[in-house]
Amino acid sequence: MNLKHVFLYFLFCFVVIWSGCKNSQESGIPEICLIDSADFDFQSIHADSFTIDTVFIRNDCIYLNVSYRGGCKDHGFDLYCTGPFIKTNPPGCDVFLSHDSNEDSCDINMSQCLEYDLTPLDKYDEDKLILCIHSYDDQNIRALMYEK
């Protein structure tokens, strides 16, 4: 990746981050999927390898900068939150990022800035939630505070 592509990638991420997350219906930003833990089978989601380089929350959105291998096909990512909550103060919930490489056999280092609307979490009557972010190999890699 040359310097121009790196600059454009970071410029894109900056614009996305500063635009904030207002209303996913109007903006087309995907929402976090809420799933009851009794119905959630981690083995059933796509778990192709990736790395979460950075993750943070701004307004009602979570931003994940991910890297993976590919380059020939479109890759899909989905974000899931399982309940019930972890009994901590404030309460927490497990969050899983899935990655579908669509059987991409290319071996180029790729980076992508993902954005998800967290407003579906508002249905829970909590002012603050700890989001425990898990990677594709089910290792807890981050814990973030989401404040409404």
C-alpha positions in Angstrom: 0.0 0.0 0.0 1.6 3.3 -1.0 1.6 6.5 1.0 -1.4 8.0 -1.0 -3.6 5.0 -0.1 -2.6 5.2 3.5 -3.4 8.9 3.6 -6.8 8.4 1.9 -7.6 5.5 4.3 -6.9 7.7 7.4 -8.8 10.6 5.8 -11.8 8.4 5.2 -11.7 7.1 8.8 -11.4 10.7 10.1 -14.4 11.9 8.2 -16.5 8.8 9.3 -15.5 9.3 12.9 -16.2 13.0 13.0 -19.5 12.7 11.3 -20.8 10.8 14.3 -23.7 8.4 14.4 -27.1 10.1 14.5 -29.7 7.8 13.0 -28.8 4.5 11.3 -32.1 4.4 9.4 -31.2 7.7 7.6 -27.4 7.2 7.3 -27.4 3.5 6.3 -25.0 2.6 9.2 -25.5 -1.0 10.2 -26.8 -1.7 13.7 -25.4 -4.1 16.3 -27.5 -7.3 16.3 -29.1 -8.2 19.6 -29.3 -11.9 20.2 -30.4 -13.9 23.2 -27.4 -15.9 24.5 -29.7 -19.0 24.6 -30.1 -18.6 20.8 -26.5 -17.7 20.0 -24.1 -20.3 18.7 -20.7 -18.7 18.1 -19.6 -21.6 15.9 -22.4 -20.7 13.5 -21.1 -17.2 12.6 -18.4 -16.6 10.1 -15.1 -16.6 11.9 -12.4 -15.9 9.3 -9.3 -14.4 10.8 -8.9 -10.7 11.3 -7.3 -8.3 13.8 -9.0 -5.4 15.6 -6.3 -2.7 15.5 -8.3 -0.1 17.4 -11.8 0.2 18.7 -13.6 3.2 20.3 -17.1 4.6 20.9 -18.2 8.1 19.8 -21.8 9.2 20.3 -24.0 6.2 19.6 -21.5 4.4 17.3 -18.7 1.9 17.8 -15.7 2.2 15.4 -13.5 -0.8 14.7 -10.3 -0.5 12.6 -9.7 -4.1 11.4 -7.0 -5.7 9.3 -7.1 -9.0 7.4 -5.7 -10.8 4.4 -7.6 -10.7 1.1 -8.0 -8.2 -1.7 -9.9 -10.1 -4.5 -13.4 -10.3 -3.0 -15.7 -8.2 -0.8 -15.5 -9.2 2.9 -18.5 -9.0 5.2 -18.5 -8.1 8.9 -21.3 -8.2 11.4 -21.5 -7.2 15.1 -23.5 -9.2 17.6 -24.4 -8.5 21.2 -25.6 -11.4 23.4 -27.6 -11.2 26.5 -28.3 -11.5 29.3 -25.9 -9.1 30.8 -22.8 -9.9 32.8 -23.6 -9.0 36.4 -21.1 -6.3 37.1 -21.6 -2.6 38.0 -22.2 -1.2 35.5 -23.6 -4.3 33.7 -21.7 -5.8 30.7 -22.5 -7.8 27.6 -20.5 -9.9 25.2 -20.0 -8.5 21.7 -18.7 -10.6 18.8 -17.4 -9.3 15.5 -17.8 -11.9 12.7 -15.9 -11.8 9.4 -16.8 -13.6 6.2 -14.0 -13.5 3.7 -16.1 -15.1 1.0 -13.3 -17.6 0.5 -11.0 -14.8 -0.7 -7.7 -16.6 -1.7 -5.7 -13.4 -2.2 -3.0 -12.5 0.3 -2.9 -8.7 0.4 -2.8 -6.9 3.7 -6.1 -5.1 3.9 -7.5 -2.5 6.4 -11.0 -1.3 6.9 -12.8 1.1 9.2 -16.1 -0.4 10.4 -18.9 1.6 12.0 -22.0 0.2 13.9 -24.9 1.9 15.5 -25.3 1.0 19.1 -28.8 2.5 19.7 -30.4 -1.0 19.7 -28.7 -1.3 23.2 -31.0 1.5 24.3 -33.8 -1.0 24.8 -32.0 -2.1 27.9 -32.8 0.2 30.8 -29.1 0.9 31.7 -27.3 4.3 31.5 -23.9 2.6 31.1 -22.9 -0.8 29.7 -19.5 -2.5 29.5 -19.0 -4.0 26.0 -16.7 -7.0 26.1 -15.4 -7.3 22.5 -14.4 -10.8 21.4 -12.4 -11.7 18.3 -12.9 -14.5 15.8 -11.1 -17.0 18.0 -13.3 -16.2 21.0 -10.7 -14.3 22.9 -11.8 -11.3 24.9 -9.6 -8.5 23.4 -11.2 -5.2 24.6 -13.7 -3.9 27.1 -15.3 -0.5 26.4 -17.8 1.6 28.3 -20.9 2.7 26.4 -22.8 5.6 28.0 -26.1 6.6 26.6 
